[in-house]
Amino acid sequence: MSKQLVVYISATGTTRRVAQNLAKAIDADLAEIVPAPPFTAQDIDWTDPDRSDEPCFAPAC
C-alpha cells in the first residue's frame, strides 16, 4: 500500500487516463469517485448555454 493516493472523477475517460498515468508514475494508489446518478450527455455538454454552472443532485433533477 502506498502513502500516496490519486483520486479522480471522470465523465469521458480523459481524467481517468491522466490519473492512471500519474498514479503509475508516482507509485500511488488510485481511487475513482463514481457519481450517483451517473453523468449524462447533458451534464458534460459544456457548450449548452442553458446549462447551469451548479450541479443538481436533487432527485427532481
N, C-alpha and C positions, 0 to 999 in steps of 0.2 A: 504494500500500500504506500502510495506517495503522500508527501506532505503538501503537495500542490494539487489544486483542483481547477479544471476549466469547466465552467457552467455556461450553457448556451441555450437559446431558443431560436428555432429556425422555421420560417414559413415555407421557404422554397428550396432549402438544402444548401444554399451558399454559405450561410453562417456555420452550418454543421461541418462542412468540409474544412473551413478555416479553423474551427475549434478542434477538429480531429488532428489536423496538421500541427497545430500549436501544442496540443497535449502530447503528441508523439515527440515533438522537438524538445520539449522541456521535461519529458518523462513524468507527466502528470496524469492523474485520474481524470475521467471525463464523465460529465453528467448532463443530461438533457432535461430542460424544463418543457413539459408537454402541456399545452394549453387545453383547457376544458371549458367550453367546447372547442374542437379543433378550428384552426384558421379556415376561413372560406376565401374564395377568389375575391370577393368584395373587400374582405379585410386587408388584403395585400395589394389592392389596386390603388397605389398612391397617386395615380393620375386623375382619379374621380374627384371633381371639385365639390361634390356633395358629401364626401366622406368626412366624418368628424375626426379631429385630431385626438380625441379622447376615446379609448376603447370602451365598449359596453359589455359588461359581464352579467347584466341582469337577465333573467330568463325571458323577459319580454323582447329582448333584442333579437 
